[in-house]
Amino acid sequence: MGDVIKAHLRLRLSQADAHYGGNLVAGAKLLELFGDVATELCIRSDGDEGLFAGYSSVEFLAPAHAGDFVEARGTVTRVGNTSREMQFEAVRYAAARPNISDSAADLVDPPEPLARATGTCVVKSPNQRKP
């Protein structure tokens, strides 16, 4: 396959992301982040955003909460003619501490795994431009 293609993004989950009691964030938010990472992976590998075809596996490992700082990571693990298989992981690297104050947070070291997934994107042959 050549060079290993990786991408990641970091952000803070906001109150707007909280979907359930206790400021719990829906797992779908983590899948949205994986989709953003997949887009970057396709751009890095092919110079095109591609299309997400689907997930072959998804595991939610721990709850995410509003105020948490998370990182979503992805790696291209297999390249076909038009398909790109990818592995994803989301981790919490800082946790909100609303029991202390509205602005309190603690670093999480090592980062805590929140979710893992495997998915496939497709980049049509005419759109593939190897950067």
N, C-alpha and C positions, 0 to 999 in steps of 0.2 A: 504494500500500500504506500510505501514511502514515508514521508514525515507524519508524525502523529499530530492530528488536528484537535485542538482543545479550545474551549471558550468558557467564560464564567461571567456572572454578574452578581453584584452585591446591592442590597437595598434593605430598607427598614420597612417592615410590614406596618401599615397605618391602621388607624381606627376604622377607616373606610373598608379595610380588608376583613375586619371582624364580622363574622356571619352568625355566630352562635353565642350563647351565654358564656360568661367568663372570658370574653374577648378572644374566643377561639376562632382561628382562621380556617376556612374550608380548604380541604386538600386540593380542590380544583385550582386554587391560587398557585400552589406549587407546580401543578401541571402547566399553568399559563407561563410560569417562569421557565420551565423546561422548553416550552415552545419558542420563547424568545432566544434561548441559548441555541436551540436547533437552527433557527434562522441565521444566527451568526456563524454557526458551524458550516452551513451550506454556502454562505457568502465566502468564508475562508477557503473552502474546498473547491468551489465551482464558480464563484463570482455571480451567484444568483441565489435568491431567497429560497427557492424550492417550495415544495408543499409537504406538510406533515401528513403522512399516510395513516399512522396509527401507532399505538403502544402494544407491545407484545407482553409486557409485564409492568406492573406498578405496585410498589409496596410503600405504605405509610408507616413510619417507624416511631414517630413521636408527635404530639400535638404542637402546632405553631400558634403563637398568640400575637395580637396587635402589640406593636412596640418592639418585637424581636428583630434583630438584625440577621439576615439570612444571606447565604451565598448559594447560587445554583450553578452547578458545573456540568459540563458535557464533553464527551470525547467521541469522535468517529471511530467505530470499531471494525466496520466492514464496508467496503465500497464495491457496489455492483455496477452494471452499465448505467443505470439511472437511479438506483436506490443507495441510500446511505444509512447504515444501521448505527445507532448512537446509544451510549450509556449515559445516564443522568444521575446526579445526586444533589440533594438540597441539605444544607447543614445550617444550624443556628450557631453563630459565632459570638453573639452577645444577646443576653436576655433582659427584657424589661423587668424592673422591680417596682411595680406600682404600689406595693405594700410599704415601701420606704418613702418614695415621693413620685410625683408625676414624671420627673426627668431622670430617675435612677435607673441604671443598667449595670450588669456585670458581664465581663468577658467570659466566654465559655471556652476553656482550654483543656483538652482538645475540643474542637467544635463538635456539637451533637448532631448526629444524622437525623434528619426529619423524614426524608423520602428517597426512594431509588426507583428508577424506571429504565426500560429499554424501549426504544422507538425507532421508527423508520421514516425517513424523508425521501422524497423523489425529486430529482432535478432532471427535467426533460433534456434529452440530448442536444437539441438546438440551443438551449439556454446555458449549457455548460461552457464556462470560460475559466480555464485553470489560471488563477492569478499567479 
